[in-house]
Amino acid sequence: MKTMLVTGATNGTGYAIAARFARAGYGVVITSREGDRAAEAAARLAAETGAWTKGAALAPVDEAQIIALFDELRAEGRTVDTVVLNAANLGIGMDALTVDYRKFMEVFETNIGWNFLIARQGALQMKEKGGGAIVFINSNTAYRAIPDRCAYGSSKSGVLGLARALAVDWGKFNIRVNCVLPGMIKTVRWQTNYNDCRSAMSNFTPLGDIAEFEDIANAAYYLGSDESRNTTGAELTVDGGNMIQLYPVNIPEGRG
């Protein structure tokens, strides 16, 4: 049985990714900053799918804890075939003129540094197995800036460069490294219209809809499974076509 690990997977997009792999027969490791929540989500997923699951705590940016988790998996007779890096520091509300430098850099430490450390431990096990897949859940803001998110957008741009570099370095081990770039997703914040997010221009896509959790999960599964065996260093954008627009052209009547 193949095993995958997904970060930030107690709910929302991360949990949908875990469920997609579980339904395909993978054993699933769910991580969260809070171990209790990870254990609860893993138990829930096992009950829903019958898959082998494990919940584990991973706190940014603790390399010793990351190494310990991968060593623990090895001791249990499991090494990872796929790592999906979903957790992120969202870096919300950062005015570039006033944001504290430490807060600014924390976004990079999580989104680039922490994810690199997890990817590296996964790659070490994949190298032994003759291959594997690493998927970064990135963002279309890697290309399209939004207000007061200077650290988040620039860190996501950095992830694209990191993924390409790792794809080149680890390709000789048959390790594939790719990125999913979501746009707006129907999260709890979207459902409750937090900060009037339903009025944001990113809602008005050429397809007239934004992503469900399962849309991102399906993209992650494609890049994280053998279905994409000859794809590495690539980006799969899941944003209803939002990023191809110069300006929104499909605005519902009364909203423009």
KAHU-V92691 format. One record per backbone hydrogen bond with DSSP energy under -0.5 kcal/mol. NH is the residue of the N-H (numbers start at 1). CO is the residue of the C=O. E is the energy in kcal/mol with one decimal. If there is no record, write none. Layout:
# KAHU-V92691
NH_CO_E / NH_CO_E
This chain:
# KAHU-V92691
4_27_-2.7 / 5_82_-2.2 / 6_29_-2.6 / 7_84_-2.0 / 9_31_-1.9 / 14_11_-0.7 / 15_11_-1.5 / 16_12_-2.2 / 17_13_-2.2 / 18_14_-2.4 / 19_15_-2.6 / 20_16_-2.1 / 21_17_-2.0 / 22_18_-2.3 / 23_19_-2.5 / 24_20_-0.8 / 25_22_-1.8 / 26_21_-2.2 / 27_2_-3.3 / 28_52_-2.6 / 29_4_-2.5 / 30_28_-0.6 / 30_54_-3.0 / 31_6_-2.0 / 32_56_-1.6 / 35_33_-0.6 / 38_34_-2.0 / 39_35_-2.5 / 40_36_-2.2 / 41_37_-2.4 / 42_38_-2.3 / 43_39_-2.2 / 44_40_-2.3 / 45_41_-2.5 / 46_42_-2.3 / 47_43_-2.1 / 48_44_-1.9 / 49_45_-2.3 / 50_46_-2.6 / 54_28_-1.8 / 56_30_-2.2 / 58_32_-2.5 / 62_59_-1.9 / 63_61_-0.9 / 66_62_-1.8 / 67_63_-2.7 / 68_64_-2.3 / 69_65_-1.9 / 70_66_-2.0 / 71_67_-2.4 / 72_68_-2.3 / 73_69_-2.2 / 74_70_-2.0 / 75_71_-2.3 / 76_72_-1.4 / 77_74_-1.9 / 78_73_-2.8 / 81_3_-3.5 / 82_3_-1.4 / 83_133_-2.2 / 84_5_-3.1 / 85_83_-0.5 / 85_135_-3.2 / 86_84_-1.0 / 90_88_-0.7 / 94_91_-0.5 / 94_148_-2.7 / 95_93_-0.8 / 96_94_-0.6 / 98_95_-1.5 / 99_95_-2.9 / 104_100_-2.3 / 105_101_-2.5 / 106_102_-1.7 / 107_103_-0.9 / 107_104_-0.7 / 108_104_-0.8 / 109_105_-2.6 / 110_106_-1.9 / 111_107_-2.7 / 112_108_-2.3 / 113_108_-2.0 / 114_109_-3.3 / 115_110_-1.2 / 116_112_-2.3 / 117_113_-2.1 / 118_114_-2.1 / 119_115_-2.6 / 120_116_-2.7 / 121_117_-1.8 / 122_118_-2.3 / 123_119_-2.8 / 124_120_-2.0 / 125_121_-1.3 / 126_122_-2.4 / 127_123_-2.7 / 128_124_-1.1 / 129_125_-1.4 / 130_126_-1.0 / 130_127_-0.7 / 131_126_-2.6 / 132_174_-1.8 / 133_81_-2.2 / 134_176_-2.9 / 135_83_-2.9 / 136_178_-2.6 / 137_85_-2.5 / 137_135_-0.6 / 138_136_-1.1 / 138_180_-3.2 / 140_182_-2.5 / 142_139_-1.7 / 143_140_-1.6 / 144_140_-1.7 / 145_143_-0.6 / 149_146_-1.0 / 150_94_-0.7 / 153_149_-2.6 / 154_150_-1.7 / 155_151_-2.2 / 156_152_-2.2 / 157_153_-1.8 / 158_154_-1.8 / 159_155_-1.8 / 160_156_-1.2 / 161_157_-1.4 / 162_158_-2.4 / 163_159_-2.9 / 164_160_-2.0 / 165_161_-2.2 / 166_162_-2.7 / 167_163_-2.3 / 168_164_-1.9 / 169_165_-2.6 / 170_166_-3.0 / 171_167_-0.8 / 173_170_-1.6 / 174_171_-2.3 / 175_170_-1.8 / 176_132_-2.5 / 176_174_-0.6 / 178_134_-2.4 / 179_234_-2.4 / 180_136_-2.7 / 181_236_-2.8 / 182_180_-0.6 / 183_238_-1.6 / 186_211_-2.3 / 187_185_-2.5 / 191_187_-2.8 / 192_188_-2.5 / 193_190_-0.9 / 194_189_-2.8 / 196_193_-1.9 / 197_194_-1.4 / 199_196_-1.7 / 200_197_-1.2 / 203_200_-2.0 / 204_201_-1.6 / 205_203_-1.6 / 207_240_-1.6 / 208_205_-1.3 / 211_184_-1.7 / 215_212_-0.8 / 216_212_-1.2 / 217_213_-2.1 / 218_214_-2.6 / 219_215_-1.5 / 220_216_-2.5 / 221_217_-2.5 / 222_218_-2.2 / 223_219_-2.2 / 224_220_-2.0 / 225_221_-1.1 / 225_222_-0.6 / 228_225_-1.5 / 229_226_-1.4 / 231_228_-2.1 / 232_230_-0.5 / 233_177_-3.2 / 236_179_-2.5 / 237_235_-0.6 / 238_181_-2.5 / 242_239_-1.7 / 244_241_-1.2 / 245_242_-1.2 / 251_249_-0.6 / 252_250_-0.5 / 255_252_-2.3 / 256_252_-0.5
